[in-house]
Amino acid sequence: MHIHIIGVCGTFMGGIARLATELGHQVTGSDQQVYPPMSDQLRALGIELKEGYRDDNIDQSVDLVIIGNALSRGNPEVEAVLNQKLRYCSGAQWLHDNVLEKRWVLAVSGTHGKTTTASMLTWILQANGYQPGFLIGGVPGNFSVSASLGHSDFFVIEADEYDTAFFDKRSKFVHYAPNTLVINNLEFDHADIFDTLADIQKQFAHLLRIVPGNGQVIIPNQIDAIEEVIQRGCWSDVVRVGKDWRYQANAVDASRFSLRRDDREVHVKLPLVGTHNMQNAVMAMIAAFHVGVLPEQAADALATFKAPKRRLELLVEHRGIRVFDDFAHHPTAIKTTVDALKNSEAGRLIVLLEPRSNTMKSGVHKDALASALADADSVNIFAPESIPWDIASAVPAATVFSTTEAMLQHTMDGLEPGDTVVIMSNGGFEGMQGRLVTALQAT
């Protein structure tokens, strides 16, 4: 079958392209911006890529068009699909029908920590011989790719609540039909498609309706937003982490912790820092228990876990200065990253932040940003003209820059041995990560 994917270079759609190729399909694709590393990964699979959206990108031999959720009416290729009455579907629907339908699906959802937790779960299963398939919204450190069919009935998926397509406004995760469902946390986000937290909760309630009776839902204990969803209807076993399974940090930076249930206890050494990563690891372990992994086996696997790219990733250590890259873009995630680094590093903590997500750019979270950054020693925020709210007023302690060039120079001028720099963005940040590393290494 010849499949054409519109919007192929996103992490999710790129993963769909890889899975379709593994299944033996001929795959072509197009995107507005085609650049490494995703373009290199796709071309290495033999996928023909076309930059820009044009109606003639879709060859007459195409049997199916998969349309990414970033595409809408008015896009030339979308219009060509509709005008020619070509067969089309969303990436999430294709994934269900062709990969997930007959498999045991372990889905990781929630506002924060999905990529790291899904990567941990995949590695626990892989290290214990399960050979799972997976599709993760990032590149997991223990694997060279973000998606694979695997060689078993098990499939791990990062299950986000973003909408499916312009023609299907349900959250993508309702297509995944999980047997094991992790809900890490639940807060308001994605203000471009949801008006309130209640709107997001409604989608999670839909998700719970399709978890089978022999499935399991794993949630943190006493989180009101999640409990409200559970009360709307849940027909599966519910495990509350912090109640059914209890955990406790055995190190200040939470890199060592214990997990116990009744009289059974296991000690874990995690090559990551931060209470949020400890919590991610606990959720991943309990999900693995549901399919037969023993606590000691899960702990052994986590000892060799490597963080996904851009999830508190150490980019360089030079002249006693450490530079981290982190995907944090919500105030809660920003605060947990700041807390993790403050607890694990003795020197000054310098934050470089790009408020890039649609929710952050709209100003929905502006009132929470100052407190999220309060424990950093220095805060530098990039404020392009596209941001309509006053960052300097919202975060008085921050130094605000209209260009990344000025931010980079200011940062370099103030760096001292012992400093820790964390770059926070869910986008490209105009290459700030690589530019800072290059500038630092040149000194």
N, C-alpha and C positions, 0 to 999 in steps of 0.2 A: 504493500500500500504506500502511496505517496502522500505524505503529510506535510502541510505547510503551516508554520507557526508564526503568527503575527505578534511581535513583541518578544522575540526569542531570547534576548540577551539578559533579561532579568534572572535572578537566581532561581526562582520557582520554574519559570518557563524554560530556562536552560536545562534544569533537571528533567523536565518533561521530555525535552528533545533527546537527552541522553538515554532515558528509559525507552523511548520509542525506537531509537537506533539499536539498543540492545535487543529489542524484540524483533529486529530484522526489517523495520520499515525504512523506506527512503524518506529522508527528512530535509526540508529546506526551511529557511526562516528569514525574517526581516525584522529590523528594529531601527529606531530613530538614530541611535548611537551604537555603533559596532566597534568595540575596542577591547584590548586585553584586560584581564585574563580570560574573560568568558569567551571572547571571539576566538582566541587561540584554542581553548578547550573544545569548542564546537567544531571548528575546522579540522582539528585532529581526529574527530569522529567521522569526517567525511561529509559534514553538513555544509551545504552551500548557503552562504549568508549574503544578504542584500541590505545595504545601508539606505535608510529612508523608506518611506511608505509610498508605493505607487501601484496603481491597479494592474500594471503589466508585470508586477512581481509574482503574481499567481499564475502559474503555468496551467494550461488546459488539461494537463495530465493529473492534476491534483485530485486525490480522492476525498480528502478531509482537510479542513482548515481549523486549526486550534487558535482561538482568539484570546489574547491576554487580557487581564482585568484592567489594565491601564488604557486600553483602547476604547473609543466611543464612536457614536455616529458622527459622520463627517470625515472620518479617516478614509483615505482613498481605497485602501485594501478592504476595509470593512464594507464600504459601499459596493465594491466589486463583488464581494461574497454575496451580499443580499440581492443585488441586481441580477446576478447570474444564477441565483438560487442554488449555490454550492452547499454541500453538506458541511456544517460547522458545529463546534461545541466549545465549551470552556476547557481549560487545562485541568481543573479539578474534576469535571465530569469524565474526561478522557481517562484520567488517572484511576478513578473508581472502576470504570467499565473494563479497563484493559490490564490493570495491575492489582488493585486492592480487593476486588469483589470476592475472591475465594481465599484471601489470606487473613492471618491473624494480625490485625492492625493495632499498633501501639502509637497513640497520638499524644503529642505534647502541646498543650494550649496554655493560654494565659497572656497577660499584658507584658510581662517581663520574663526573661530567662529561657525562652523557648528553644533558641538555637543551642545554647550550652547544654540544657537538660536533654534535648534530643540527641545531641552528640555523645553525651555521657551514656545514655541508654543504649545507643547503637554500639558503642565501644564495649560496654559490659557484655552485651549479647555476642558480639564478634569474638571477644577474648575468651568466651566460654563455649565456643564451637557452634553457635546458633546460625552463623552466616546470614544475618538478616539483610533484606533489602532496606533502602532508606532514601528519603528525600528531605534534605535539611536546607534551611534558608541561609546558608553560609558554607564555608569550606571547613569541615571538621578536621582538627589537627591530626587525628590518627588515620585519616584517609586522604587520598589525593583528589577526590571528587566529592561533589555535594549530593550525588544521587547514584544509586546502583540497584539493579533488580535483586541482587543477592542470590543465595542458593538454598532457600528454605521457605517455609510457609509464613515466616515472620517478616513484618515490614514496619519500620519506624518512620513516622512522619511528623514534621513540625507543622502544627495545625493552627494557622492564624485565622483571625476573625474578619479579615478584610473581605470585601465583597467579591463575588465569583467572576462576574463579567457584566458588561453593559446590559445584557439581556437576562441576567440572573443575579438579583441583588441580595440573595442569601449569602451568608458567610461561606467561604470556601470549605471550612471544615465539616459542614453538614454533608458533604459528598464522601467523607472518608470512612464512615461507618466503623468507628473504632471498637475493638474488643477491650482494650486497656486504654483508659483515658486519664491523662494527667491535666489538672487545672492548677497551674502554678500560683496564680494570683488573678485579681480582676479589678481593674481601675478604668477610668474614662480615658480614651485615646481615640485616634482616628476621627478627629472632629470634621474631617472633610466628608465622611459618609455617615457618621452617627451624631445625633443631636444630644443624646443624654446617655448616662450609664445604663439606664433602663433599656435603651435600644440594644446595647451590647448584651445585656443579660438575656434579652429575648432570644438572641441568636444562640447563646449557650444553652438555654432551655430547649431549643430545637435540637441541639446536638445531643443532649441527654436522652431525648426520646428515642434515639436510634442506637444507643448502647445496649447490647443484648442482656438478657437476664443472667447469663453466665459470665458477663463482663465485669469489669471493675472500674470504679471512678475514684481517683486518688486526689485528695484536696488537702490544703493546709487547714488546721483546726481553727475555728472561731474567726473566720473571715466573713463578715456580714454579707458582702456582695455575692459571695459564692453560696453561702447558706440559703440566701433568698432564691437563688436559681434551683438549688436542690429541692427546696420546698415546693416548687412548681410541679415537680414530678421527676422521680428517678426510680427506675426499676432494676437497678444493678447494685451490687455490693459497693458500699462506700467506705473507703479507708481514709480516716482523718489523721494526717501526719501531725504529730505533736500530742496526739491522744492515743491512738492505736499503736503507732510507732513513735517513740520519743528519741530525740537527739540532743546532744550537748557538745558545744565546742570545748576541745581540750587544749587549745592554743589561742593566744590573743588574736591572731589573724585568721582563726577558724580553718587553718590548713590541716588540723588534726581534730577529729571528732569521734564520738561514740554514738551508735544507733542501737536501740534495744527495744524488745517487746517481751513482756512478762519476764522470764528468767533467761532470755537469750540476748546476748550483747555482742556486738562486733565493733572493732576499732578500725578507723579509716584514716589513712594518710593521703591527703589530696594535694597534688602539685599546683594548686591555685590558692588564692587568698580571698578573704571576704566571707561574711556570713551568708551573703546571697548565693555564693557558689557552694557553700556547705548545704544550703537549702535545696539548690538545684540537684546536688549529688544525692541527697536523701530521696527526693522525688523519683529520680532515675533508678535508684536501687530498688525502691518498693515496686515500681512498675516491672522491673526485671524479676522480682520475686513472683509476680503473678504468673509468669510463664515458666517457672521452675528453677530459676537461678538461686543458689543458696547465698545467704548474707556474706559468708567468707569469700565466696567466689566473686561477688560484686565488689567487695572491698579490695581484693587483689587486682581486679581490672582497673579500678579508679586510681590505684597507685601509679599506673603508667598512662593515665589520661593526659592528652594534650589539648589545650584550649583551642576552640575554633578561631579562625582569623578574625581580628577586630573585636574580640571579646576579652578586654583587658590583656591584650597581646603586647608582650615586651618587644619593642622594635630594635632598641639598641641600648647598650650601656657603655658610655664613653666619658673619660675624665671624671668618673664617679657620679655621672649624671645619667639617670634612667629615663627613657621615653616610652610611654605606653600608648597604644591605640585602643579606643573603646567605642562601641556602637551606641552608647547611652544617649538617649534623646528625649526621655520623659523625666520629669523631676524626681520621681522615685528611683529610677535607674541611675540618674546622675548622683543622687545622694548615696546610694549603696556603693557606687564606684569610689566616690570620695572617701567614704568611711573605710572601705577595704584598704585603700592605699595609705590612709593616715594611720591605720593600725599596723601596717606591715613595714612602713618606711619611717626612718627617724628624721630625715631632713625636711625641707620645705616642699609643699605640694603646689604645683603650678598647673592650673587648668586652662586649656584652650578649647573653647566651645563654639560650635556652629549650630545655631538653632535652625535646623533644616527641615525637620518633619513638617507636614502640612499642619498638624495640630499646634506645634510650637510656633511656626511662622504666623499663624492666625492670632496668637496671643492668648489662647485658652489657658495655658499653664503659667503665664507670666508672673502671677502673684505667688506662685510656689517656688519660683526659681531661686530667689535670694536665699531662702532657708536651705534649699538643696545644696547650694554652693558655700554655705557659711563656714564650713570647717577647712576650706582650702586656704592656703596662705596667699595665693595670688590668682585672680580670675581675669581672663582675657576673652572677650566675646566678639565674634565677627558679626557685624550688623550691616549687611548690604541694603541697598535702597528698597529691595522687595519686601522688607519687613516693615509693617505699618505701625508698630507700637514702639514706644520709647524704652529701649533696653536700659539706658543709663538710669532712668527713673525707677525701673523695676528692680534693678540690681545695682544699688548705689556704690557698692564696694568694687564693682568691676571696672576694668579699663575696656572701653569699647572702640573697635576699629572698623573703619569703612572699607579697608583693603586688607587682604591677607599678607601683602608685602610689608605693610607697617606692623602688623601683628608679629610676623616672623622676626623682623629686626628688633622690635622691643623685647621679645622673648630671649633672643640670643644675647642682647646687651646685658640682661639681668641674670643670666644663668651662673650658678656657682656649684662647685663640687658638693655632692650630697643631695642635690635637688632631684625631685621626681616630677616629670612632666607627663600629663595625661591629655591626649587629644580626643575630644568627644564629638562625634558626628555620625549620623546614619547615612551620610553621603560622601562625596569626594573631597569636600573642604578645599577645593582648588589645589589638591595635591599637597596639603600642609604636612602630612605625615612624612612623605619622602623628602620634601624640601627641608624640614627641620632636621631630619636624620643626616642629610647630606651636609648641611651647614655645620652641624655639631661635629661631625667626623672630620671636617676640614680645619678644625681648631686644634 
